[in-house]
Amino acid sequence: MADPSAAAALEDRLHWWWRQLPPGCRLLAVSKGQPTGAIRAAVAAGQRSFGESRLQEATAKQAELADLGPLDWHFIGRLQANKVRGVVRHFATIHSLDSLALARRLARIAAEEERRPAVLFQVKLRPDPGKAGFSAHELRRCWSELQGLPALRPVGLMTIAPLGLEAGQRQELFAECAALAGELALPELSMGMSGDWREAVAAGSTWVRIGSGLFGARLS
Ligand SMILES: *Cc1c(COP(=O)(O)O)cnc(C)c1O
């Protein structure tokens, strides 16, 4: 972002977001599809936590931004089995752990890599073709095994509201997710994107994942 007025506008939007969020709810700046210049401008304004969904894109950006020192990178994309090692190496927090098989694989690889990522289990509490996630039932059923996986640090739940719900229905869904996290004693709730963050915050979100509402339209 060589253009100083664009950087100033981004700084203003960041401050706006920080003002909207209650204490205990943090902004995850979703930088997928955004150039590194936009990330630099956000870092200059004080943002440290960024969400990316594609491993290759993220590692290229991390390398380009290495001069900024360590940033707090969160993986929010579909976790593919063959990308787990790369994700473990490049992300300290993973929001999208969506199956027991992947959790086992992630735990094995994290141990090999001598890492202990913070993980949020992705849950799918409404039918949503094409989206992954544990049902509440599945999560409860394998909870003791998930909790016992030594190289993982379970910290929360993540959910994505399906398109087409009304605000009240979204809030109900987010409240269910919050109740499930409470039942499992998980403190973090990754809920809410640019279009539905208000309902997510009302239901107790601790991480809103905001891309277009912060950076504008994605380039890719
Ligand atoms: C892209 C993405 C976001 C951000 O979406 P916006 O609508 O641009 O805020 C949040 N969460 C996940 C999982 C995403 O893939």
The ligand as an SDF file (V2000), in Angstrom:
LIG
                    3D

 15 15  0  0  0  0  0  0  0  0999 V2000
  -12.8720  -15.3010    3.9780 C   0  0  0  0  0  0  0  0  0  0  0  0
  -13.2650  -15.7180    5.3400 C   0  0  0  0  0  0  0  0  0  0  0  0
  -13.6510  -14.7820    6.3040 C   0  0  0  0  0  0  0  0  0  0  0  0
  -13.7780  -13.2920    6.0330 C   0  0  0  0  0  0  0  0  0  0  0  0
  -14.9010  -13.0470    5.2480 O   0  0  0  0  0  0  0  0  0  0  0  0
  -15.4450  -11.5580    4.9950 P   0  0  0  0  0  0  0  0  0  0  0  0
  -16.8670  -11.7800    4.6480 O   0  0  0  0  0  0  0  0  0  0  0  0
  -14.6320  -11.0060    3.8840 O   0  0  0  0  0  0  0  0  0  0  0  0
  -15.2750  -10.8020    6.2540 O   0  0  0  0  0  0  0  0  0  0  0  0
  -13.9560  -15.2480    7.5690 C   0  0  0  0  0  0  0  0  0  0  0  0
  -13.8900  -16.5540    7.8800 N   0  0  0  0  0  0  0  0  0  0  0  0
  -13.5210  -17.4900    6.9880 C   0  0  0  0  0  0  0  0  0  0  0  0
  -13.4840  -18.9160    7.4000 C   0  0  0  0  0  0  0  0  0  0  0  0
  -13.2090  -17.1080    5.6850 C   0  0  0  0  0  0  0  0  0  0  0  0
  -12.8630  -18.0410    4.7980 O   0  0  0  0  0  0  0  0  0  0  0  0
  1  2  1  0
  2  3  1  0
  2 14  2  0
  3  4  1  0
  3 10  2  0
  4  5  1  0
  5  6  1  0
  6  7  2  0
  6  8  1  0
  6  9  1  0
 10 11  1  0
 11 12  2  0
 12 13  1  0
 12 14  1  0
 14 15  1  0
M  END
$$$$
